[in-house]
Amino acid sequence: MSQFTSSFWDLYITVITIVSIVACGVLLLAQSRRRVSGGTTETTGHTWDEDLGEYNNPLPRWWMWLFWITIVFGFVYLALYPGLGSYAGIWQWTQVGQLEQETARHQAQFGPIYDRYAKMEVAALVKEPAALAIGQKLFLNNCAQCHASDGGGSSGFPNLTDLEWLWGGTPEAIRTSIAEGRLGIMPPWGTVLGEQGVKDAAHYVMSLSGMPADSIRVARGKELFAKTCIACHGPEGKGNTAMGAPDLTDKVWLHGSSEPQIMQTIAKGRTDQMPAHKDLLSPSRIHLLTAYVYSLSRSDIAPHRK
Amino acid sequence: MTAEAQPGAPAQVVEQALYEVRKTIHPRAVHGWFAGWRWALVWATQLVFYGLAWLPWNDRQAVLFDIAHRKFYIFGLVFFPQDIIYLTILLIISALSLFLFTAVAGRLWCGYACPQTVYTEMFLWVEEKIEGDRMARIRLDAAPLSLRKFALKAAKHGAWIAIALWTGFTFVGYFTPIRELWDAVGSFNTGPWETFWVLFYGFATYGNAGWMREQVCKYMCPYARFQSAMFDQDTLIITYDPERGEPRGKGPGKGHCVDCSICVQVCPTGIDIRKGLQYECIGCAACIDGCDRVMEKVGYPKGLIRYSTQHAMEAKLTRAQMLKRALRPRVLVYSAVLWAIIIATGVTLWHRVPLKVDVMRDRGALSREVEGGMVENIYRLQIMNTAEGARRFEIAVGGQPTLTLASEATVALEGAAALMVPVKVRVQPGALPAGTHRIDFSVRALDDARVAVQEKSVFIVR
C-alpha cells in the first residue's frame, strides 16, 4: 500500500482484525458456562421485561467446537493469506499471481495447439477443419459484430466472402488488415464538382459496372473522372489495393449502388476504419483468423467450405 | 417462561454448562408391523440407489448425469442444460409431496425414507450384529479398553467404512460412468474430483449414519423444523394415549402403561413419547411396535401408543371418523395441485421433441444489400439434436412474402450434439417496407415429420 505514507493503517487493520477474533473466543468462553445461584429451574439467566426468563436448551458440545474451528481457521487463514495490513502471508498469494498461474495453465493446455498451427502456412491451414473451427470461434467473437457471422459484411463493412478485396486478398494482406487495421478515406468532392458534376460523375461510375446510366451525363462524367478520380481509382476505375480504393467496375458496393447513394459517396466522401487487433489478439490467433478469413472466399482451395 | 427467584432460599452457587455433551443413544432393536415397513423402504430405496447405476441402456449407462459434457441421461431421455425446467418441476413435485404426506401423516419421510434414517438403520443393524444388543453395547461402551473391545470397535468401524465407501463410489457412479470408475478404482487411477467425491460422500455417510445420527435431525435438518408448520389438528402423529395409560405402573388401580420404558429404549432420538408430541420425534413408529408387543404380553389391547390425531384424542373420535378427516380441504388442495403438476409434466414429457432451436439475429449487421438489390439478413441457428442417433434437418423460413433462404437448407448433426448454423435470408427489393417484420424459422428432421420446431425472429429492412 505505497499510497499510504504512514504505516498507521496497516496497524489499524491488523489490530482490529486480531482483537475481533480474540473477542469472539472470549465471548465463547464467557458464554459456555455460567454460575447461577440457587433455584431448580434451569434458565440461561437472561431476563427480559423484568421477569421473563429463557429455558436453557443447550446446543450440543460439538456445535461449540465448530465455533472454535472457525476461530482457528481465521488465524490459519490470516497466516497463509494477506489480510493483516501489508503482511503478504506465508503463501505470498496475490490476485495477479493467481491470474498469471491460470494464464500459464491455460497456455500449457492450449499453447501446443496454437503453436502447431502457427508453424503451418495459411494455404495448408485452410485444409484443416479443426484449425478453421478455432478460426470461426475467433471470428464470431471478434469480427462478426461488423462483418456479420457469415463474413458477408454489411453496409460500410466489407464482404469477406467474395473475391473483391479493398486492400488485397493474399494471406499477407489479410494478416496486415487484421493486425495493423486499415483506414480508407474517400475525400468529399461536392464543393469541387458542384451538384450537377457529382451527378455526372455518379452516372459515369454506374456505367463502369454496366448499370443503366444517362449517356450524356456519362460522357460529361468521364471527363470529370479523368481529372479528379483516376489518382486513386485508376484510369479504368479498377481501384488500387495499396490505398484501399475500391474497384468501381465490379458489382460490389460497400456503400450502396443506387444513384443517391453513389452521389452521396462522391459529394460527402467516406471514411472507413478497420481497427488494429495486434494488441488484442496474439500472433498465433491472428494467424488462425487470417486462415479462416482467407478460406471464406477460397472454396477452390479450402475443401471443407462450401 | 417465568423464572421466579425464591426469596429466602439459600444462595447456592451452581455451575451450569450452556453446551451439552451428547449422550450416545443405543436404541433397542424392534420388530413389528412398522419396523417391517421401514425395512421394506430401506430395501426399496437402496436397491434402486446401489443397483440403478449399473443398469445399461442403449450401449450406455441408463441413468448418468454427465456434467462435463452437460448431458443428463435418464433411460430413454437425454436432457440438456436448457431442460432445467424439468429439474425445477421435479423439485416442486418433491416439495408438494412432502407437504401432502406431512399434512396427512406427519413426518412420514423422516421416519421411513430419508437417507439419514435409512443409513442409520443399516449402520445400527451392523452395530447390533457385531457388538450385540442394546444392553451389550451400553456395557461395552462403559467397559475399559480391552483387546475384545478394540477388536469389536475396529470390526464395526471397518464394516461401516466399507459400506460408506461403497455408497460414495455408487454416488459418483451417477456422474461418471460407473463401470469405468470401477476399473479406475481397481487400478488406483481415479481422477482428483472422483477421488474427492467418493471420499467426501463416503465420509458424510460414515459420519452422519455412524456418529451424528439423531443430531442431524435435531440440529442440522431444516425440514425437520419446518414440517411442524404443516401439522394441524387432524394430522396423524404418533400419540401416547394418557387416558388409557395413566397412572403408570402395575397392579390394581393403575392404567395400561406398565412403565416398562420399552418405548424410550427403542427411540432412535432418545425421547419419551409419553410426554406428547416433541420436535425430536421423527415419526418412525418404533415405539408403537415396542409398546404393542408389551401390550400383547400383559394382555391389554394394542394401541396404547398409536398413530392418532390431536383432534381424535380430544374429541374421542372413532378410527373411521378420524381417517375420514384425512380428506380435509388442505389435503385435497395439496393433492389436486400435485396431480395437476404431475399430469402436466407427463404430457409435456410425452410430447417432448428431441430437437431444440435458438435463433440469434446478427446484432451488428442489421440488413444488407446483395446482388440484384435483394435485402439480406443474417441469423445464427443453434440447433440441438437431443436424440441419441445422428439426424439430418431441413431449415425453412416463412411468414413474409418473397422470403427465401440463401444458404444451405439441410444440416447433419451427430446424436446428442449441437451445431451453430449461419443462415442467410433474403427478400425481393421492394417486397417489404423499411422496418422490422416478424418471420418464422422451422427446422424439421428429414426422417421424422413429428420432430419439428418453429421459432420466431424478425427480418429488418432499411
Interface residues (C-beta under 8 A of the other chain):
Chain A: Q31 S32 R33 R34 R35 V36 S37 G38 G39 T41 E42 T43 T44 T47 D51 L52 G53 E54 Y55 N56 P58 L59 P60 R61 W62 W63 M64 L140 A144 Q145 C146 H147 A148 S149 D150 G152 G153 S154 S155 F157 K251 W253 G256 S257 K306
Chain B: M1 T2 A3 E4 A5 Q6 A9 P10 A11 Q12 V13 V14 E15 Q16 A17 L18 Y19 E20 V21 R22 Q215 Y219 D362 R363 G364 A365 L366 S367 R368 E369 V370 E371 G373 E376 I378 R380 S407 E408 M420 P422 K424
